[in-house]
Amino acid sequence: MSSRFWKKINIFLVGLLAVGLILTSLGSLAPSGNSQDYFFEIAKGNRPGHKLLAKFGENPNIQTGGPETIWDGRGVYAPPTAARIHNIVSSLAADAGQIISSGNATGGSLISLEDDFATFQVDGVAIGDFLLNDENVELGVVTGIVSESELALVRAMRDPELGLDGQANEFNDAYRVVRDNGAGASILYLFGHSPAFLEQREFVVLNGLTDVPTEKSYIRQQRARVFASASSGALGLITSTTIGETVETVSLQIINGNNQTMMALATIPINKIGLVTRWYAQVSKKQSISSIVDLRIGQLDLNKPGYITQRRSLQTLGTSAFDHKFSPALVLPGGSDIWIEADTDSNGTGIAAGFDIIIINVLE
């Protein structure tokens, strides 16, 4: 038989697998049979292979003349044309961290780290410093310097994306101990996708006005958070800008005063499935406006605008907010982009919007 025939058979089988996984996930509720139990168990981290992804953002200054993406960079969002290293920088010197100590662990737990070759006391590690596990991309806070080779941590290492307890510090895990070097943010957590559209994450220690390149190349970036001991967020405007593009573009940013990005867009990793359960939007500025808001799926590319999944209208003299729940969930295969955009009939319109997705593992 032809290779085209077998290709169609393979696509059909993969589709059956995906549908089976979705039905199993939606059907395997807690014993009570209440669908809310299913969502609660995911939120608590009790369902392996499942996680919640809540994306939200605001475009505070939409102009007439065409739809704009709902994100804090304003205008139409454009991802890199290819996977790129990015420069991370702040507009103020106050957003900076200092690496006090680093190495590879020889042991540890959720609440400790051991390194037989470290000199934590000589290095000046102090209570309140951050401990970054660069292997697991998780962080903790130092609560005690037990010895030259051991640190005690508050409660547990944490996943910076979900806020849940993470993994134990183990042999050969690369780590860094970081301290605020200014009054602002010291660490940036970056979450996005590799050239193969697989999830990847890393920590970047900020250096104020000086560019700090990412260690990994990103084809998509969809969330960043900053951490600091002395402040609640970034004091300057923090940006992540492509290196090597014909026109270098900002893939994400954190506005001064915020502690994370505000981007109503996401990408489903190629080895996972996304179940969109909800999307919503509202007018965020009090003025007389009319706006069409679209939920789009496809490629985040000006030449490939994607298809409109659902359209709603917002008016300050009528419906100024909506919150739509999908029943059943809207299914997105791996590699899909999803984003929200809005137009306006009045310059300076502000629209805030977002969506919730359950991400399910398919292939590892």
Secondary structure by P-SEA (a helix, b strand, c coil): ccaaaaaaaaaaaaaaaaaaaaaaaaacccccccaaaaaaaaaacccccbbbbbbbbbbcccccccccccccccccccccccbbbbbbbbccccccccccbbbbbccccccbbbbcccccccccccccbbbbcccccbbbbbcccccccbbbbcccccccccccccccccccbbbbbbccccccccbbbbbbbccccccccccccccccbbbbbccccccccbbbbbbccccccccbbbbbbccccbbbbcccccccccccccccccccccbbbbbcccccccccccccccccccccccccccccccccbbbbbbcccccbbbbbbcccccccccccccccccccccbbbbbccbbbbbbbccc
